[in-house]
Each structure stands twice: as structure tokens, then as C-alpha cells.
Amino acid sequence: MDVTGKLRPGTNTVAVRVRDQMGAGGLWHPCYLIFGEERANLLQNPSFEDGAAGWTLSAIGEAAGEIIAGEGYQSAHCVSLSVPPDGESIWSMTTTVPAEGEHRYAYSFRYQTSGVGEHPTITDSPKVRVIFRGEDGQSLTDTHGYFWAGIKLPADTDDWQEARVYFTTPPDTARISITTFFHLPGAYLVDEASLRDFGAAGEQ
């Protein structure tokens, strides 16, 4: 399939016709191609090689976390955290970075899990919260205007996996604060967080 000169930066939908070995069928299936140069990671210290610089690591209750060496995804360090099965403990990590209004962003991080169990009231965790801030550093919205996304992680992983969420900033955004909350009991490794700008929301 030659798509030279036909792709635009971003996500392209391509219809592919599928036939069986006898040449019958001819069903059309959509495929998605991502085209364009790699977007820069806007986060400082995304792999915790400089300790917790640029991050606020917090624990509520008996949750605990620390930066360890020798277990990272593609670098030496990562965060090792644990949440007990008491239904009240939470561990979180927060960073605040410059951003532009009415732009599309992708936030992601690498993770491993071990023995992740259930929470009495929360099913999808970790949860990602984004607060949109103006030039003065104050939130542009009340709490109802924050972006929230829940992520369903497997209970156990054999290798590093990636979690990702997408959001669009409102007008006049100058900075964003991103917090990832871990509620479900179990052990986690977290590394290589990233924030990438995919351009103005109206661009194709």
C-alpha cells in the first residue's frame, strides 16, 4: 500500500480491503496510521533520575512510595509504591508545567503492577486529575471543571506497560497541574511519565 504524499500529521484513517485465501470476501476494515515527527516530552525529570525534582510525591494513610535504583523502564530509577487494603490510603504524584490554551495533550506513564486488588468504592484507578491554571497560577475553573480520567490496570504484569489519557485545555490556560492518584491495594512501579502537545484543538 503506497500512501506517499497522502498522509497528514496526526491520526489518519485508512480503509483496508481484506480477502480470504481464495480471493473471496472483500470486507473493508478501518486502520489507523499515526504520522508526524515525535512530540517533545514537556515534563521535567520524567524518569526520576533527579530524584523527586519537579514532582510532589504524597501519601495519605499507610500508603508509601520511594524512588529506587536499578528497576527503571529505560533508565536507572523509578518510583516504587504500595497501597494497603484499608480502603482509605492513597498515594499520588503531582507536577505542574506550562501549557497552552485550546491545545490537545496526551499524558502517559509506564507501570508495573503486583497483587493489585479491589477497592470498596473505586473500580478504575489510578485516576488522573488535571487542573487548568491561568497566568496568575490560579485555577481557571471550579472543581467541576477539572479533567478526570480513570484507568483500569491489570492486577499483575510481567513487564512494563503504558497508561495514557488525552485532554484539551480551555482558553487562557498557561499552566496545568497533573496528579495521578493510586487507590487500589497492591504494589506498583512507575516510570517515564510524559506530556506531549498535539497542537491546537481545531487542527487536523
Helices and strands as residue ranges (DSSP letters): E 10-19, E 25-35, E 56-60, E 64-69, E 77-83, E 90-98, E 103-114, E 127-133, G 143-145, E 147-150, E 161-168, E 175-182, E 186-200
